[in-house]
């Protein structure tokens, strides 16, 4: 599961990142439309263990890929599927999760070098689309629904073939302190483990 910290500020990011890590999260992204995102990425990379992947979301350009790399980021998450941005991420030896909403976009992203596919927006696509994509995509491809995911609606996506989730405002939104984020994180981790026991 990917923790999406949209709107996080540098002064709070270390405590919230450590809380998420303690709960079990191992991938954390700071969307680039957050305040001082590159500084937050630097702080997270310093504050968290090496087995936690830190990176950026809402990456729109190749120039931003370079800035994320310079800040210590290791993964590029995108709302779209621009082959140039994917290629820049791969050339920088970074993982890349482009956003896709159709099978055409999905196959094009894989051809460009995508490591996982971010199905966005998940609330619009739904578990039925996950199931349909699973029937034709290579089995090793990870499908990560993002958008509107809550602990209560994860199970149908997993049953349909989702590999994980990107979690935004139901996990963190501006104004939440580390304690509240930790409570949300525990609920998501418990829901995820419940889906793994069923599958």
C-alpha positions in Angstrom: 0.0 0.0 0.0 1.2 3.5 -0.9 0.6 6.3 1.6 -0.2 9.6 -0.3 0.6 12.6 1.8 -1.0 15.4 -0.2 -0.6 18.7 1.4 1.9 17.6 4.0 4.4 20.2 5.3 8.1 19.7 6.0 7.8 20.4 9.7 5.3 17.5 10.3 6.5 15.0 7.7 9.0 13.1 9.8 6.6 12.3 12.6 3.8 11.2 10.3 6.2 9.2 8.1 7.6 7.4 11.2 4.0 6.7 12.3 3.1 5.2 9.0 6.3 3.1 8.9 5.5 1.8 12.4 2.0 0.8 11.2 3.5 -1.2 8.4 3.6 1.1 5.4 6.7 0.7 3.2 5.9 3.1 0.3 5.3 6.8 1.0 4.8 9.5 -1.7 4.6 13.3 -1.3 2.6 14.8 -4.2 4.4 17.7 -5.8 1.4 20.0 -5.4 2.1 19.9 -1.6 4.0 22.8 0.1 7.8 22.4 -0.3 7.5 18.8 -1.5 11.2 18.2 -2.3 12.1 19.3 1.2 9.6 16.8 2.6 11.0 14.0 0.5 14.5 14.8 1.7 13.3 14.7 5.3 11.4 11.4 4.8 14.4 9.8 3.2 16.6 10.7 6.1 14.0 9.9 8.8 12.9 6.4 7.6 14.7 3.1 7.3 16.2 2.0 3.9 13.4 -0.6 3.3 10.8 2.2 3.1 10.5 3.5 -0.5 10.1 7.3 -0.6 9.1 9.3 -3.6 6.7 11.8 -5.3 3.2 11.8 -6.6 1.6 14.1 -9.2 4.8 14.1 -11.2 4.0 15.8 -14.5 7.4 16.5 -16.2 10.8 15.1 -16.8 12.3 18.1 -15.0 10.3 17.1 -11.9 11.7 13.6 -12.1 15.2 15.0 -11.9 14.3 17.1 -8.9 12.7 14.1 -7.1 15.9 12.1 -7.7 18.0 14.9 -6.3 15.8 15.0 -3.2 16.5 11.3 -2.6 13.2 10.0 -4.0 13.0 6.4 -5.4 9.6 6.2 -7.0 7.7 8.4 -9.4 3.9 8.3 -9.2 1.9 10.0 -11.9 -1.8 10.9 -12.5 -1.3 10.3 -16.2 0.7 8.1 -18.5 3.3 10.2 -20.3 5.9 8.0 -21.9 8.6 10.7 -21.6 8.1 10.9 -17.8 8.1 7.1 -17.5 11.3 6.9 -19.5 13.0 9.7 -17.4 12.1 7.8 -14.2 13.6 4.5 -15.6 16.7 6.3 -16.9 17.2 7.7 -13.3 16.9 4.1 -11.9 13.6 4.9 -10.2 10.4 2.9 -10.0 7.5 4.4 -11.9 3.7 4.1 -11.3 1.8 5.9 -14.0 -1.9 6.6 -13.8 -4.0 4.7 -16.3 -7.8 4.6 -16.9 -8.0 2.4 -20.0 -6.4 -0.8 -21.2 -4.9 1.1 -24.1 -3.1 3.4 -21.6 -2.2 0.4 -19.5 -0.4 -1.5 -22.3 1.3 1.7 -23.6 2.5 2.4 -20.0 4.0 -1.1 -19.7 5.6 -0.7 -23.1 7.2 2.5 -21.9 8.7 0.8 -18.8 6.1 1.2 -16.1 6.7 -1.0 -13.0 3.2 -1.0 -11.7 -0.1 0.5 -13.0 -2.0 3.0 -10.9 -5.7 2.6 -11.8 -7.0 6.1 -11.4 -9.7 7.1 -10.4 -10.6 3.9 -8.7 -14.0 5.0 -7.6 -14.9 5.5 -11.3 -13.3 2.3 -12.6 -14.5 0.0 -9.8 -13.7 -3.7 -9.1 -15.4 -4.9 -12.3 -12.8 -3.1 -14.4 -10.0 -4.6 -12.3 -11.4 -8.0 -13.0 -11.6 -7.3 -16.7 -8.1 -6.0 -16.9 -6.8 -9.0 -15.0 -8.1 -11.3 -17.7 -5.8 -9.7 -20.4 -2.8 -8.1 -18.7 0.3 -10.2 -17.9 -0.2 -11.9 -14.5 2.9 -10.3 -13.0 1.7 -6.8 -13.5 0.6 -5.1 -10.3 -2.6 -3.1 -10.4 -2.9 -0.4 -7.8 -6.3 1.3 -7.5 -6.1 4.9 -6.3 -8.9 7.3 -5.5 -11.7 6.9 -3.0 -10.2 3.8 -1.4 -11.3 3.2 2.3 -10.9 0.3 4.6 -14.5 -0.7 4.0 -14.2 -1.0 0.2 -10.9 -2.7 -0.3 -12.1 -6.3 -0.3 -14.0 -6.2 -3.6 -11.0 -4.7 -5.3 -8.7 -7.4 -3.9 -11.1 -10.1 -4.9 -11.1 -8.7 -8.4 -7.3 -8.8 -8.6 -6.0 -5.6 -7.2 -2.4 -5.9 -6.0 -2.4 -3.0 -3.5 -3.8 0.5 -3.1 -2.8 4.1 -3.1 -4.4 5.8 -0.1 -5.0 9.5 0.0 -7.4 11.6 2.1 -8.9 8.6 4.0 -5.4 8.1 5.4 -3.9 11.6 5.6 -5.3 15.0 4.9 -3.9 18.4 6.0 -4.6 19.1 9.6 -4.3 15.5 10.9 -1.6 14.9 13.4 0.6 11.8 13.6 -1.7 10.2 16.2 -4.8 10.5 14.0 -2.9 9.3 10.9 -1.6 6.4 12.9 -5.2 5.4 13.8 -6.2 5.6 10.1 -3.1 3.6 9.1 -3.9 0.8 11.6 -7.5 0.6 10.2 -6.1 0.3 6.6 -3.5 -2.3 7.6 -6.1 -4.4 9.4 -8.4 -4.2 6.4 -5.6 -5.2 4.1 -4.6 -8.2 6.2 -8.2 -9.3 6.3 -8.4 -9.3 2.5 -5.2 -11.4 2.4 -6.7 -14.0 4.7 -9.6 -14.3 2.4 -7.6 -14.7 -0.8 
